[in-house]
Structures are given as structure tokens and as C-alpha cells.
Amino acid sequence: MDGIHDFGGASGYGPVVRESHEPAFHERWEAGVFTMVNALMAADICHNVDQFRHAVERINSQAYLEHGYYGRWLGGLENLLIEAAILSQKDIEEKVSSLGGNNVALIAAQPAASPDVFSDAVLRASGPGAFRKIVSSASFRSGDWVKTLDGIVPGHTRLPAYARGKKGQIVESHAAWVYPDSNAHGLGEQPQHLYTVAFSGAQLWGDEAEPDTFTHLDLFEPYLVAFSDE
């Protein structure tokens, strides 16, 4: 789906600043959110990682930009709890108020959660990890030229917007893995072959790209079609 979560390659957001010796958590509440998300997984309220990623993608755009990494997790967590009918938006607002929070400010800022009243009945993972075995053979091999699909995907996907409709070359095949596009929406794991695809800087970013640079993306077979570079 198109959204603020998929703004990789967009201009106007400034440089990516890497923090030297960055700790796992900057504040105690971040560790609390990490623990709650894992508790949701253990309690089978969140059934798989793709469902969780899609819940984070659907939070309020302003919150996504301003609340930080674990703030986004918290918004996704609230989405899942509301969609599972464990909490309501009113419950969250009343709890904020009971802890001394300013509900007027909360409403003005818009809550991060943007739950879907028609949320999908997502299936739990069939096993640990995401690697799966399938009978079908891979359609591509190292050295093949491919082109990514173009167009908007209505739900969750791991094909970034900046790489849509672009030409690249397969550099490695990784067998089959759980397909996030189906797994996030209750359509099953539907394992698909996964490839590392190399894209030139010019292909992704145009003539202003740094010369002789490449970006490597791990992409699923349904995202790709055969392409001749001749």
C-alpha cells in the first residue's frame, strides 16, 4: 500500500543520521513497548510479523514521522488491540487521562492508531522463522535480467515504491520464504522464491545518482517479470 511508511528515496527528509554506539532502547518506555509486542505474539493476538508490519504501516502519518521507531510500534500495537476487540480507542484515551495525560493535546495531535473495522482474519505462522520448502522451481537464476512490477498495491508488500517498474539483474537466489503480501491479510503463507536483485543507481535515482553505484534488494518472485537487457 502507498503511505508515509514507504518514503524511501524521497527527497526533502534530510540525511539519514547514524548514531554511533546506539543503545537498544533510549528510554525505558521503549523496552515496555518491545515487551508488549512480543507478549501479543505469544498470546496469539498478533499472528505473524507481516500482520504486525501492516499494523504499523497504517498508523497516523504525523505519528509515523514524529513518534520514533518504538512510537510506531506502539501505534501498531494499539491498532491490533482495537481490531481484536481487546481495547477501544476510548479505553486508550481514558487511560491516558488517568495517568495525567492531556486528552485535549492527544486529540489535537491525533492518536497514532488508525484501526480497520474490517480487519483481516490473519492466520498464525505454520512454523518458526520464514524459510519454507516448496515444490515449484525458481523462475530465475543469477545473471537474469528482470523488471519489477509497477502500480499501487492495495495491501502490505515488501516491494518499495522507489523500485517499482525498474530494471535489475538477479545476483543470488534464496529458495522460498513466506510471502508477506498474502501472510499479512489472512491469505496464508503462500511461500515464494526470493532473489537478491541489483539495480544501478541511475536506474533507481536517475541521472543525478552517484556514478557506478548499485542498490541490492531482496525481492519475491511475484514482483518480477523477465526482461531482456539487449
Secondary structure, DSSP 8 states (H G I E B T S, - for coil): --SGGG-TT-SSS------TT--S-SSHHHHHHHHHHHHHHHTTSS--HHHHHHHHHTS-HHHHHHSHHHHHHHHHHHHHHHHTTSS-HHHHHHHHHHTT--HHHHHHH--S----TT-------SSSSSEE--SS--S--TT-EEEE--S--SS--SS-GGGTT-EEEEEEEEEEE--HHHHTTTS----EEEEEEEEEHHHHH-TTS-TT-EEEEEEEGGGEEE----
